[in-house]
Amino acid sequence: MYLFVDVKTDGLTTWPYVVQALQPLREKEWLSRVNGTSVIKGPITVVGTGNSFLQIHYLPEGNTPLSMLVNNDTRDYFFDAPLGKLNSTFTSYLSPIASGDYEVLVGWSGKSPVNDTILEIIATQVQEAHAAGIMTRYWDTPLAPIFARNAVWSALLSQGSDLLNGDDLAAAAAF
C-alpha cells in the first residue's frame, strides 16, 4: 500500500510531526525503509507529496521538504518525485513514485479519440521514470464523463503508467 501524505502547510514545520505520527506503524515494522544502502520493502510505503513541482521550482522548503529526505539515509518515508521534471536527484532510493498533474503534463480530455502524439507524450514520461526505477502516477485525471475518464485511464495504462489515481475507488478497482 502507498500512503501519500499530502502536506499543505510549511514542510519544515509540519514534516517532523508526520514522522512522529508514523511511530505506531514503525514499531510494527510495517513501513518500507532505507537502511543506508538499500530499500527494504514493507507493506506500507509512505510518500510525502504536496505539489512537488511547485516546491522544486519555487518554494525549496515548502510542502514535503526534500532536504529532510535527500540527506537522510536511514528513514521510512519517501519523496513524490515530479513526473516530467525528473533529474539525477530522483532515484528509487529517494522516490519510488513520480507524480504529476495530468492536465498540465498531457491535457487530453478523453472526449476525442486518442492520437499518437498523446500516447507518445505519456510514453516518454513513463519511460523516463521507469529508466530511473521509479513508478508513475498522474493526478487530476478527468472524473466525467465516465467514457472520457475510462479513455484516459486506458491510455495511461496502455503506455505503462503504474498507478491509477482516482476519486471513485469502486470504479478504479473495477477498471
C-alpha positions in Angstrom: 0.0 0.0 0.0 1.2 3.5 -0.8 0.2 6.1 1.8 0.6 9.6 0.2 0.9 12.3 2.8 -0.2 15.5 1.1 1.5 18.3 3.0 -0.4 21.6 2.5 1.5 23.7 5.2 5.1 24.6 5.7 7.1 21.4 5.3 10.0 22.2 7.6 7.5 22.8 10.4 5.0 20.0 9.6 7.2 17.1 8.4 8.6 16.3 11.9 5.0 15.8 13.1 4.3 13.5 10.2 7.4 11.4 11.0 6.3 11.3 14.7 2.8 10.2 13.7 4.3 7.2 11.8 5.6 5.7 15.1 2.9 3.1 15.6 3.5 1.7 12.0 7.2 1.9 12.5 7.0 -0.1 15.8 5.1 -2.9 14.0 7.8 -2.8 11.2 5.1 -2.1 8.6 6.9 0.7 6.8 9.2 0.5 3.8 12.5 2.0 4.7 16.1 2.7 3.6 18.9 1.4 5.8 21.8 3.4 4.3 22.4 1.1 1.4 19.2 -0.3 0.2 15.4 -0.1 0.3 13.6 -2.7 2.5 10.0 -3.1 1.3 7.3 -3.2 3.9 3.6 -3.5 3.5 3.2 0.3 3.6 5.3 2.8 1.7 4.9 6.4 2.9 5.3 9.0 0.2 5.4 12.7 1.0 3.8 14.8 -1.6 2.1 18.2 -1.9 2.8 19.9 -5.2 6.4 18.8 -5.6 6.8 20.7 -8.9 6.0 24.0 -7.2 8.4 23.1 -4.3 11.3 22.2 -6.5 11.0 25.2 -8.8 9.7 28.0 -6.5 9.4 27.0 -2.8 12.5 24.9 -1.9 11.3 24.0 1.6 7.5 24.1 1.2 5.3 21.0 1.3 7.3 17.8 1.8 10.8 19.1 2.5 13.1 17.4 0.0 16.2 18.4 2.1 14.9 16.3 5.1 14.8 13.3 2.9 17.7 13.6 0.4 20.4 13.7 3.1 18.8 11.1 5.3 20.0 7.6 4.6 18.0 5.9 7.3 14.4 6.7 7.0 10.9 5.2 6.5 9.4 7.7 4.2 10.0 8.8 0.6 9.5 11.8 -1.7 7.0 12.0 -4.5 9.2 13.0 -7.5 7.9 15.4 -10.1 6.8 13.4 -13.1 8.0 15.1 -16.3 10.8 17.0 -14.5 13.0 14.2 -13.2 16.7 14.7 -12.8 19.6 12.8 -11.3 18.4 13.7 -7.7 15.5 11.3 -8.1 16.2 7.7 -7.7 14.0 4.8 -6.5 16.0 5.1 -3.2 14.5 8.6 -2.7 11.3 8.4 -4.8 9.6 5.2 -5.6 6.9 7.1 -7.4 6.9 10.2 -9.6 3.5 12.0 -9.8 2.3 14.8 -11.9 -0.8 16.9 -12.8 -2.4 15.1 -15.8 -3.9 18.2 -17.2 -0.5 20.0 -17.2 1.5 17.0 -18.4 -0.9 15.6 -21.0 -4.0 17.7 -21.3 -6.1 15.3 -23.5 -9.6 15.3 -22.1 -10.5 11.8 -23.3 -13.6 13.1 -25.1 -12.0 12.7 -28.5 -10.1 9.7 -29.8 -6.6 9.3 -28.5 -3.8 10.0 -31.1 -0.2 9.1 -31.5 1.0 12.4 -30.1 -0.8 12.0 -26.8 0.4 8.4 -26.5 4.0 9.5 -27.2 3.8 12.2 -24.5 2.6 9.7 -21.9 5.1 7.0 -23.1 8.1 9.4 -22.9 7.2 10.5 -19.3 6.6 6.9 -18.2 9.9 5.6 -19.8 11.9 8.4 -18.2 10.6 7.5 -14.8 11.0 3.7 -15.4 14.6 4.2 -16.5 15.3 5.6 -13.0 13.4 2.7 -11.4 10.5 4.9 -10.4 6.8 4.2 -10.9 4.4 6.8 -12.3 1.1 8.3 -11.1 -0.9 11.0 -12.8 -3.3 13.0 -10.7 -6.2 15.3 -11.7 -7.4 12.9 -14.5 -10.9 13.6 -15.8 -13.7 12.5 -13.5 -16.5 12.8 -16.0 -18.0 11.9 -18.4 -17.2 8.3 -17.5 -16.3 7.4 -21.1 -13.7 10.1 -21.1 -12.3 9.1 -17.7 -12.1 5.5 -18.9 -10.4 6.5 -22.1 -7.7 8.4 -20.2 -7.2 5.6 -17.8 -6.9 3.2 -20.8 -4.3 5.4 -22.5 -2.3 5.8 -19.3 -2.2 2.0 -18.6 -1.5 1.1 -22.2 1.6 3.3 -22.1 2.8 1.6 -18.9 1.8 4.1 -16.2 1.8 2.2 -12.9 -0.8 3.7 -10.7 -4.3 5.0 -11.3 -5.2 8.0 -9.3 -9.0 8.2 -8.9 -11.6 9.6 -6.6 -14.1 6.8 -7.4 -12.4 3.9 -5.8 -15.0 1.3 -6.8 -14.7 2.4 -10.5 -10.9 2.3 -10.3 -10.9 -1.2 -8.7 -13.4 -2.5 -11.3 -11.5 -0.9 -14.2 
